[in-house]
Amino acid sequence: MKAIVQDRYGPVDVLEFRDIEEPVVGEDDVLVRVRAAGCGPDVWHLMTGQPYFARLVLGFRRPKVGVRGRDLAGTVQAVGSSVEGFRPGDEVMGIAEGSFAELAVASPGKLVLKPARLTFEQAAAVPISGLTALQAIRDEARVQPGQSVLVIGAAGGVGTLTVQVAKAFGAVVTGVCSTSKVDLVRSIGADEVIDYTHEAFADGSRRWDVIVDTAGRRPLSELRRALTRKGTLVVVGGDGGGSWTGGFFRGPIRGPLLSLFVGQRLGGFVSKEKREDLQALRELIEAGKVTPVIDRTYPLIEAPEAIRYLERGHPGGKVVVTV
């Protein structure tokens, strides 16, 4: 089968489009014929092996999993003898290692039936970014109806879903983005949109009950100025923190420590890949409360170009690879 493979860490040039053997299906596995795969920052981190501390899990000298991609949407090709709830022909979305390929093996615990109202491309944009958005709003921020929520990076793959999930939970949402993305963020339901190139939203003149920073670049001291006295900050991602830690410890460690001495709750988190939360996302989508946004698609052979596009700037929504 065709796949996007890498044998070592590095820039986009390490990726190769080549034939590999089809995966073997175990008794607890689901074999999916991939129709589309999401392409986000997680793909870049796995490709480059950065931040370096992550190689303790990913593989120190080379990636343990040679095929890139994790988000997927497709059709069930075969199921293991112990698998219940799925059968060949089912259209599914979820997470599987090595989704930049014609076939991928997934755990049934990381798959749900694809929402009927979505295309395969739209469905592939949901799993990882959607879980991050849902868990940030529902579990970490514990958003309640009527609360004010500020979403930084509201036009990105995670941000567009975070705005919609926050609205689904009854929040009054302000999205922060660049000039070219203002109309997009407004179109997905944000009550207000701030163009950060023209307005210093974190100068202390305004405050929100919850801030979700999907970019992970701004200092905690700056973000605290935009929080209410008992407000909650959730930092998603850690770009800009250097090659060794990627800023990871800024949210999950420094934030909670600082929270011990101030009235605000500050922290970051790593999303959990849970089937029940994928199902919750599916229900929000079927109810018309959440619709994934796609910036552009690339065929499988051009997956390296999809990653180059991510590197060049900030897409409006998700980038998707079609298979």
Long-range contacts (C-beta under 8 A, 24 or more apart in sequence): 1-101, 1-102, 1-103, 2-101, 2-102, 2-300, 2-301, 3-67, 3-98, 3-100, 3-101, 3-102, 4-67, 4-68, 4-69, 4-100, 4-101, 4-300, 4-303, 4-304, 5-66, 5-67, 5-68, 6-47, 6-63, 6-66, 6-68, 7-62, 7-66, 8-61, 8-62, 9-47, 9-48, 9-49, 9-50, 9-55, 9-62, 9-63, 10-47, 10-48, 10-49, 11-47, 11-48, 12-47, 12-304, 12-307, 12-308, 12-311, 13-304, 14-47, 15-47, 15-68, 15-303, 15-304, 15-307, 17-300, 17-301, 17-303, 20-67, 20-101, 22-103, 23-98, 23-103, 23-104, 23-105, 24-105, 25-78, 25-79, 25-80, 25-105, 26-80, 26-105, 27-80, 27-81, 27-82, 27-83, 28-80, 28-82, 28-83, 28-107, 28-108, 29-79, 29-80, 29-83, 29-105, 29-106, 29-107, 29-108, 30-76, 30-78, 30-79, 30-80, 30-83, 30-86, 30-92, 30-105, 30-106, 30-107, 30-108, 30-111, 31-76, 31-77, 31-78, 31-79, 31-103, 31-104, 31-105, 32-72, 32-74, 32-75, 32-76, 32-77, 32-92, 32-96, 32-103, 32-104, 32-105, 32-106, 32-111, 33-74, 33-75, 33-76, 33-77, 33-102, 33-103, 34-72, 34-73, 34-74, 34-99, 34-101, 34-102, 34-103, 34-104, 34-323, 35-73, 35-74, 35-75, 35-120, 35-121, 35-124, 35-322, 35-323, 36-72, 36-73, 36-74, 36-119, 36-120, 36-121, 36-123, 36-124, 36-297, 36-320, 36-321, 36-322, 36-323, 37-69, 37-70, 37-71, 37-72, 37-73, 37-99, 37-100, 37-124, 37-320, 37-321, 37-323, 38-69, 38-70, 38-71, 38-72, 38-99, 38-124, 38-125, 38-126, 38-127, 38-128, 38-129, 38-157, 38-318, 38-319, 38-320, 38-321, 39-69, 39-71, 39-298, 39-303, 39-306, 39-307, 39-310, 39-318, 39-319, 39-320, 39-321, 40-71, 40-128, 40-129, 40-157, 40-158, 40-310, 40-318, 40-319, 41-237, 41-239, 41-310, 42-70, 42-128, 43-68, 43-69, 43-70, 43-100, 43-307, 43-310, 44-307, 44-310, 44-311, 45-246, 46-70, 47-307, 50-243, 50-246, 51-238, 51-241, 51-242, 51-243, 51-244, 51-245, 51-246, 51-248, 52-243, 52-244, 53-244, 53-245, 53-248, 54-246, 65-97, 65-98, 66-98, 67-97, 67-98, 67-99, 67-100, 67-101, 67-104, 68-98, 68-100, 68-303, 69-98, 69-99, 69-100, 69-101, 69-104, 69-303, 69-321, 70-95, 70-96, 70-97, 70-98, 70-99, 70-127, 70-128, 71-95, 71-99, 71-124, 71-125, 71-126, 71-127, 71-128, 71-129, 72-96, 72-99, 72-104, 72-106, 72-124, 72-127, 73-114, 73-118, 73-120, 73-121, 73-122, 73-123, 73-124, 73-126, 74-104, 74-120, 74-323, 77-103, 79-108, 83-108, 84-108, 86-111, 91-120, 93-118, 93-123, 93-124, 93-126, 93-127, 93-278, 93-282, 94-127, 94-278, 95-127, 95-128, 95-273, 100-300, 100-303, 100-321, 100-323, 101-300, 101-323, 102-300, 102-323, 108-275, 109-274, 109-275, 110-273, 110-275, 110-278, 111-275, 111-278, 112-275, 112-278, 112-279, 112-282, 113-282, 115-282, 115-285, 115-286, 116-286, 117-285, 117-286, 117-288, 118-285, 118-291, 118-292, 120-322, 121-294, 121-297, 121-320, 121-322, 122-291, 122-292, 122-294, 123-292, 124-318, 124-320, 124-321, 125-157, 125-292, 125-293, 125-294, 125-317, 125-318, 125-320, 126-161, 126-281, 126-285, 126-292, 127-273, 127-278, 127-281, 128-271, 128-273, 129-157, 129-158, 129-161, 129-292, 129-318, 130-161, 130-165, 130-278, 130-281, 130-290, 130-292, 131-271, 131-272, 131-273, 131-274, 131-277, 131-278, 131-281, 132-158, 132-161, 132-162, 132-236, 132-271, 133-158, 133-161, 133-162, 133-164, 133-165, 134-161, 134-165, 134-277, 134-280, 134-281, 134-284, 135-269, 135-271, 135-272, 135-277, 136-162, 136-212, 136-234, 136-236, 136-269, 136-271, 137-162, 137-165, 137-166, 137-169, 137-171, 137-210, 137-212, 138-165, 138-169, 139-269, 140-232, 140-234, 140-267, 140-269, 141-210, 141-212, 141-232, 141-234, 142-232, 143-169, 143-170, 143-171, 143-210, 144-169, 144-170, 144-171, 145-169, 145-170, 145-171, 146-170, 146-171, 146-172, 147-171, 147-172, 147-209, 147-210, 148-172, 148-174, 148-208, 148-209, 148-210, 149-173, 149-174, 149-208, 149-209, 149-210, 149-211, 149-212, 150-174, 150-176, 150-201, 150-208, 150-210, 150-211, 150-212, 150-226, 151-175, 151-176, 151-190, 151-211, 151-212, 151-214, 152-176, 152-196, 152-211, 152-212, 152-213, 152-214, 152-215, 152-218, 153-177, 153-213, 153-214, 153-215, 153-314, 154-181, 154-185, 154-190, 154-193, 154-214, 155-181, 155-184, 155-185, 155-314, 155-315, 155-316, 155-317, 156-214, 156-215, 156-314, 156-315, 156-316, 156-317, 157-315, 157-317, 157-318, 157-319, 158-214, 158-236, 158-237, 159-185, 159-214, 160-184, 160-185, 160-188, 160-292, 160-293, 160-316, 160-317, 160-318, 161-290, 161-292, 162-212, 162-214, 162-236, 163-188, 163-189, 163-190, 164-188, 164-189, 164-284, 164-289, 164-290, 164-291, 165-284, 165-290, 166-210, 166-212, 167-289, 168-284, 168-289, 168-290, 171-210, 174-201, 174-208, 176-201, 178-314, 180-316, 181-314, 181-316, 184-293, 184-316, 184-317, 188-291, 188-293, 201-226, 202-226, 207-231, 210-234, 212-236, 215-239, 216-240, 216-241, 216-247, 216-250, 216-251, 216-268, 217-247, 220-250, 220-254, 220-255, 220-258, 220-266, 223-266, 224-262, 224-264, 224-266, 227-264, 228-264, 229-263, 229-264, 230-263, 230-264, 230-265, 231-264, 231-265, 232-264, 232-265, 232-266, 233-264, 233-265, 233-266, 233-267, 234-267, 234-268, 234-269, 235-266, 235-267, 235-268, 236-268, 236-269, 238-268, 292-317, 292-318, 293-317, 293-318, 294-318, 294-319, 294-320, 295-319, 296-320, 297-321, 297-322, 298-322
